Amino acid sequence: MAHLVGPDGAPIAVGDGLGVPVEQWQPGDLIVQSHVLQLPADIPTGEYWLQTGAYWLDTQERWAFQLSDGSTSDHLLLDKITILE
């Protein structure tokens, strides 16, 4: 998943879709994705975050993973984006 989220964590723009069924994955596979996020025309100026993660399509349950500090999460904040006028 690729989401642009606001300060409250709510998604502003979503670009999901893996394109490679899990059943076809093999050990050692490297899957590279590209997402296009369509921003709403009326998006307010301010700071937003790019967020990534993965989830099961049938249940929408997010996958948990371990962060470098040892904690677990179901998403990863990638970078802050500032929307200007």
C-alpha positions as semicolon CSV with decimal commas, in nm:
position;residue;x (nm);y (nm);z (nm)
1;M;0,000;0,000;0,000
2;A;0,101;0,359;-0,056
3;H;-0,095;0,627;0,124
4;L;-0,059;0,999;0,171
5;V;-0,194;1,067;0,519
6;G;-0,280;1,387;0,701
7;P;-0,166;1,490;1,049
8;D;-0,450;1,283;1,200
9;G;-0,340;0,970;1,007
10;A;-0,645;0,975;0,779
11;P;-0,569;0,887;0,415
12;I;-0,580;1,177;0,169
13;A;-0,470;0,976;-0,138
14;V;-0,438;0,599;-0,179
15;G;-0,236;0,395;-0,428
16;D;-0,280;0,028;-0,345
17;G;-0,238;-0,286;-0,549
18;L;0,048;-0,531;-0,563
19;G;-0,002;-0,676;-0,908
20;V;0,171;-1,004;-0,817
21;P;-0,046;-1,271;-0,648
22;V;0,101;-1,401;-0,319
23;E;0,063;-1,755;-0,453
24;Q;0,330;-1,678;-0,715
25;W;0,592;-1,548;-0,469
26;Q;0,911;-1,752;-0,442
27;P;1,187;-1,733;-0,178
28;G;1,434;-1,465;-0,280
29;D;1,187;-1,270;-0,496
30;L;1,230;-0,893;-0,501
31;I;0,910;-0,705;-0,582
32;V;0,941;-0,338;-0,680
33;Q;0,631;-0,123;-0,700
34;S;0,544;0,220;-0,829
35;H;0,230;0,404;-0,719
36;V;0,064;0,720;-0,846
37;L;-0,122;0,916;-0,581
38;Q;-0,391;1,149;-0,717
39;L;-0,419;1,443;-0,479
40;P;-0,760;1,608;-0,434
41;A;-0,785;1,945;-0,610
42;D;-0,891;2,107;-0,283
43;I;-0,615;1,961;-0,063
44;P;-0,527;2,214;0,207
45;T;-0,172;2,342;0,238
46;G;0,024;2,174;0,513
47;E;0,233;1,874;0,603
48;Y;0,144;1,517;0,506
49;W;0,324;1,184;0,529
50;L;0,389;0,907;0,278
51;Q;0,304;0,575;0,439
52;T;0,357;0,219;0,318
53;G;0,271;-0,129;0,437
54;A;0,093;-0,444;0,327
55;Y;-0,241;-0,607;0,403
56;W;-0,446;-0,913;0,317
57;L;-0,686;-0,822;0,037
58;D;-0,972;-1,044;0,159
59;T;-0,976;-0,919;0,521
60;Q;-0,801;-0,579;0,489
61;E;-0,591;-0,689;0,791
62;R;-0,252;-0,519;0,782
63;W;0,067;-0,721;0,811
64;A;0,277;-0,653;1,119
65;F;0,654;-0,617;1,087
66;Q;0,945;-0,538;1,315
67;L;1,109;-0,196;1,302
68;S;1,482;-0,139;1,348
69;D;1,426;-0,034;1,712
70;G;1,262;-0,371;1,788
71;S;0,905;-0,241;1,804
72;T;0,633;-0,367;1,572
73;S;0,401;-0,173;1,344
74;D;0,149;-0,226;1,065
75;H;0,276;0,069;0,859
76;L;0,594;0,262;0,790
77;L;0,614;0,639;0,752
78;L;0,848;0,712;0,461
79;D;0,878;1,087;0,420
80;K;0,707;1,413;0,504
81;I;0,549;1,604;0,214
82;T;0,466;1,974;0,235
83;I;0,180;2,098;0,017
84;L;0,224;2,464;-0,076
85;E;-0,019;2,704;-0,240
